[in-house]
Amino acid sequence: MKVTASNYWVHDLDPFLWKFPDSFSHLGPGGIRWYGIAYLAGFICAFFLLKQYHRRKRSPYDSEQIMNLMTFMVLGVLLGGRVGYALLYRWGELIEDPLILLRVWEGGMASHGGFIGVCIAVFWYARHSKQSPFPIGDIIVSVVPPGLFFGRIANFINGELWGRTTEVSWGVLFPKAPGFIEGMARHPSQLYAATLEGLCTFVFVQLRFWKSDVTQRVPGRLAGEFLIAYAVARIINEFFRQPDASLIMGMSRGQFYSLFLVLAGAILVRIAEARAKKLRS
């Protein structure tokens, strides 16, 4: 496949860090994917952040409790992300073939579904450990952004979720995208998302966590603020990302679903404030 003469970089990154040798070819294409490594890196970062919180007396969770909490988090992210992808982006196919939920090798995870999964996991863990979900939620959201960052980097390596067409000098030619042969460059929106949804939200929640008393004064507020911050970042990035599903009310699905995150975050902040005020009175 050739592309017309262009000054734009042609995406040629391999989604595999290591591929199975030819002797395993009967199993189909496989190996260690960067996408899987991204999830692993996110969970490792979360683990070490939680260890640091306990060491500096900002969290009550010791090593054993961290592992328990991480187990709930991992289940919430993976199950929520997969089920959310099927429900939010492939509903028609899911009705016809429910087994698409199990065909994880075909790819497909939804960050909004992951948030719902983590939310359920927080309530589940809170009930299991007989704790309030509000402080748990604050701690969880403070360690989520690295996973978002690495996940978007993996999207870029995979050459998926590309951006809209552009003439900016840093545009990228994605071989799988429409217009590639004609030399139509696209925004590397995956990298924009890594910066906005991952890095910026990480800086925000970490500053709030370490430089303010919000988690002690109003447990649950930071979790609400994070949902709003992420939603705003996602809505902005969607202006550069090529919609990968039909629009809803003129908005991309990422923008439409993010509106519910803003609403959920605002409600959570309100509830946390009311709860803290009641406890102080």
Residue pairs with C-beta under 8 A, 6 or more apart in sequence:
1 175
1 180
1 181
2 181
3 10
3 173
3 180
3 181
3 182
3 183
4 181
4 182
4 183
5 183
6 173
6 183
6 185
7 169
8 171
8 172
8 173
8 183
8 185
9 172
9 173
10 172
10 173
10 175
11 159
11 172
11 173
11 174
11 175
12 175
13 156
13 157
13 158
13 159
14 157
15 33
15 34
15 35
15 157
15 158
15 159
16 31
16 32
16 33
16 34
17 31
17 32
17 33
17 34
17 37
18 31
18 32
19 29
19 30
19 31
20 27
20 29
20 30
20 31
24 30
30 105
33 154
34 153
34 154
34 157
34 158
35 107
35 151
35 154
35 155
35 157
35 158
37 150
37 154
38 147
38 150
38 151
38 153
38 154
39 77
39 78
39 147
39 150
39 151
41 146
41 147
41 150
42 146
42 147
42 148
42 149
42 150
42 151
43 70
43 73
43 74
43 147
45 143
45 146
45 147
45 150
46 70
46 73
46 143
46 144
46 146
46 147
47 66
47 70
49 142
49 143
49 146
50 59
50 61
50 66
50 69
50 70
50 139
50 143
51 63
51 66
53 59
53 61
53 139
53 142
54 60
54 61
54 62
54 63
54 66
58 209
58 210
58 215
59 139
61 69
61 139
65 129
68 125
68 129
69 125
69 136
69 140
72 121
72 122
72 124
72 125
72 128
73 118
73 121
73 140
75 117
75 121
76 114
76 117
76 118
76 119
76 120
76 121
76 122
77 114
77 117
77 118
77 147
78 117
79 117
80 113
80 114
80 115
80 116
80 117
80 118
80 120
80 121
81 109
81 110
81 111
81 113
81 114
81 117
82 101
82 104
82 108
82 109
82 113
83 101
83 113
83 117
84 109
84 110
84 112
84 113
84 114
84 116
84 117
85 108
85 109
85 110
85 113
86 93
86 94
86 100
86 101
86 108
87 94
87 113
88 110
88 112
88 113
88 253
88 257
89 108
89 110
89 244
89 245
89 253
90 100
90 108
93 100
94 100
94 101
100 106
107 160
109 151
111 148
111 151
111 197
111 234
112 254
112 257
112 258
112 260
112 261
115 227
115 230
115 261
118 140
118 144
119 137
122 133
122 136
122 137
122 140
123 133
125 131
125 136
126 132
126 133
126 136
132 219
133 220
134 219
134 220
134 223
134 272
134 275
135 215
135 219
135 220
137 220
137 222
137 223
137 268
138 209
138 214
138 215
138 219
138 220
138 221
138 222
138 223
139 215
140 223
141 205
141 222
141 223
141 226
141 227
142 205
142 206
142 209
142 222
142 226
144 226
145 197
145 198
145 199
145 201
145 202
145 205
146 198
146 202
147 198
148 194
148 197
148 198
148 201
148 230
149 194
149 197
149 198
149 199
149 202
150 198
151 198
152 190
152 191
152 193
152 194
152 197
152 198
153 190
153 191
153 194
155 161
155 190
155 193
156 188
156 190
156 191
156 194
159 174
159 175
159 176
160 176
160 190
161 189
161 190
161 193
161 241
161 242
161 244
162 172
162 174
162 176
162 177
162 186
162 187
162 188
162 189
162 190
162 241
162 242
163 186
163 187
163 188
163 189
163 190
163 192
163 240
163 241
163 242
164 186
164 187
164 189
164 240
164 241
164 242
165 179
165 184
165 185
165 186
166 185
166 186
166 187
167 185
168 185
168 187
170 188
171 185
171 186
171 187
171 188
172 185
172 186
172 187
172 188
173 180
173 183
173 184
173 185
173 186
174 180
174 186
177 184
177 186
177 242
178 184
179 186
186 242
187 240
187 241
189 237
189 240
189 241
189 242
192 237
192 240
192 241
193 233
193 234
193 237
193 241
196 233
196 234
196 236
196 237
197 230
197 233
197 234
197 237
200 229
200 233
201 226
201 229
201 230
201 233
204 225
204 226
204 229
205 222
205 225
205 226
205 229
208 214
208 215
208 222
208 225
209 215
209 222
214 221
214 222
215 221
215 222
217 276
218 272
218 273
218 276
219 272
219 275
219 276
220 268
220 269
220 271
220 272
220 275
221 268
221 269
221 272
221 273
221 276
223 265
223 268
223 272
224 264
224 265
224 266
224 267
224 268
224 269
224 270
224 272
225 265
225 269
226 265
227 261
227 262
227 264
227 265
227 268
228 261
228 262
228 265
228 266
228 269
230 258
230 261
231 258
231 259
231 261
231 262
231 265
232 258
232 262
234 254
234 255
234 258
234 261
235 254
235 255
235 258
235 259
237 254
238 251
238 252
238 254
238 255
238 258
241 252
241 254
243 252
243 253
243 254
244 253
245 252
245 253
246 253
247 253
248 256
249 256
